[in-house]
Amino acid sequence: MANNNRFSEQELDKIREAVKTAEAKISGEIVPVFVERSGHYSIANYKGAVIGFILFFVMVILFDRFFPEMAVYDPIMIFIIVLTGGLFGAVLPQFFNPLKRLLITGEQKKHATKKRAENAFLEEEVFNTRHRTGIMLFVSFFEHEVIVMADRGISKVVEQKEWDNLVSIITHGIAEGKVLAGMEKAINRCSELLLEKGFVKTKDDVNELRDDLRVE
């Protein structure tokens, strides 16, 4: 499911409004980023191909053993059957996300998500504020991963457990099928957190980052 179909325009407007309301109180910038997938995971296709090869080869052996009337003995035909199984196994993960998830490790998903989040932080210039007070809420749906990244102006005064709490709020909302509610709650908590740490909006404060949602 592409992200442009995952959210309705009304839901996107609500997230934008939540960001606008939160930033009206604080001297910081909140940047929600949604991606459908952080990595391509070609390793899943390779694993699928190997599994397909093995399964179809085992099928050839089983037919030879238990169904001799249907068995294939021509080496070329056996090669074609096994090759077909490999191709089928390689292609299937591309169209069936649960299988692709099964064929990649949690560490691979975490690594890809972290790398994509770091790239997004730079691409969206979350660091580009006067006092280094940008916060990115990064959600990658395929991996079921959420990463909160704050610039050094904020991260140096906020404990890790606070970021972990924000991650928990968003992931809990996703698990319950309430992505919008989870994001709104997390954005509001960002505002409260910055106010608690003294990042109060001043008269000369300006909106330093564009308010458009980053949805890919």
N, C-alpha and C positions, 0 to 999 in steps of 0.2 A: 504494500500500500504506500503510495507516494505521500509525502507530507502535505502537498497541496490538496489532497483528498482527505487527509487525516483530520484536518481542522476546517470548520466552516468559517466563513468570513466574519460572522458574529463572534465566534470564539476567539479569532485572532484579534478582533477589535477589543474584546474584554481584556486580553493579555496586554495589549498596547495601553489601554486605559489604566490597568494595574501598575504598569511601569511609570506612566505619567504621574499618577497619584503618589507613588512612592518617591519619585525624584523631586516632587514639589516640596518635600520636607527635608531633603538631605543634600549635602554637597558631594554627591557621588553619581555614578552612571551605572545602570543595571541593563545588561544586554542578554536577553534570552536567545539561545541558538538551538534550533531543532534540526537534526539530520536523520534521515531514514536509516543510513548505515555508515559506519566509520571506515570500513575496510572492504576490499574486494574478496579476500579469502580464497585465492585460487587453490590453496592447499586442500580445501574441501572438495574441489573438482578432481584433484589428483587422487585423493583418498577414495572418492566415489568411483573413479575409474578402476582402481585396484580391486575394490570390493565387487564391482560389476564383473570384472574379469574372473575373479575367483568363483563367484556364485554361478555364472554361466558354465564355467568349466566343471564345477561340481555337478551341475544339472546334466551335462553330457555324460559324466561317469555314472550317475544314478540311473539315467535312462538305459545306459549300456548294461547295468547290473540287474535292474528290476523290470525294465520294459524293452527287452531286446528287439521286439517287433517295431519299435519307434526309434531305436538307437541310430546314431549317425556314425559312420566309420570312415568316411572320406576325410582325410586330413585337411583339405582345403575348406570343406564345409565346417569342420570343427573350428578351424581358425576364424572363419567368418562369424560363426556363432559367438565365440569367445570375444572377438573384437567388438561385435555389436553390443554385448553386455558391458564391455568397458566404456564404449561411447555413451550408452544409456546411463551408466553410473556417473559419468563425468558431467553430463548435461542436467540430470535431475536436480542436483542441489541448487542449480542456477534459478530454478523456478519453484522450489519447495523450501521455504525458509526454515521450517523445523528440522529438515534433514541437514541443511547447511550448518545450523547451530550445533547439531549432534556431531558433525564431523570436524569441528574446530574446538580448541580447548578454551577454558575460561581465561587463561593467561594470554592467549592470542587475541581474544576479544578485548580484554582490558588494555593490552598494549596498543591495539589499533585505535581504540577510543581515546586513550590518553594522547596519542600522537595527533589525531584529528582535532581534539580539543585545543591542543597547543597551537596548531596551525590556525584554527578559527580565532583564537585570542589575538594572534598577530594580524590575520587578514581583516578582522573587524576593528583593529586598532583600539582594543579595549584599554590598552596602556596609554593611549593618547589623551590624557587629561592632565591639567595643571598640577594637581596634587597626587596623581597616581591613585585615583579612587574609583577605578572601574571594577565591576563584578560581572563575570559571565556565568550564566546558568546554562550549561550545555547538556542536551538530552539526545542520546543516540538510541533510537527505538529498536533496531534489529538486535543490538547487543544487550538491551535492557540495562544500559549504563547511564548514570548521571554524574557529571563532574562540575564542581563549582570552583572557579578560578578567580581569585581576587588579586588586583595589582598590589604592589608592595606598600603603598600608602595605607592600605587597609589590612593586608595580611600580617603586617608586623605588630598589629595591636589586637587582632582577633584570634582566639584559640582555635585549633583544628576541630575541636568538638563542635563548635558552632557551624562550621562548614559541613561536617558530617550530619548535623541535624537538618540542614537545608537539603542535603542529598536524600535523607530519609523521608522528608516531607514530600519531595517530588516523586521518588520511587514508590512510596505508599499510594500516592494518587494514581500513578500509572497502573499499579497492580490492581487497583479497584476500578479501573476504567474511567477514572476521573482526572485526566491529565490537566484540564483547565483549572479545576479546583486546587490541585496540588501546586500548580504554577502560581496561581494567585496568592496562595498562602505563603509560598516560598518568597515571592517578590515582596509581600508585605513584611515578612520576617527580616528580609534584607534591610528594609527601611528602618525597622525597629532596632536592628543590630547596629546600624551606623549611627542612629540617634543616641543609642546607649554609649557609643564610643566617642561621641562629641562631633560627629560629622554633620553639623547643622547647616542648613542652607543659608548663605549670606546674601547681602544685597547685590553684590557684584558677581554672584554665581550665574553662569550661563550654561545652556545645554550644549555640552561639548561633543556628544556622539549622536548620530541620527537615531530616531526613535523607531524606525522600521524594524519589524521582526526579521530575524535571520532564519529562514525556513528553506531547507534544501531536501 
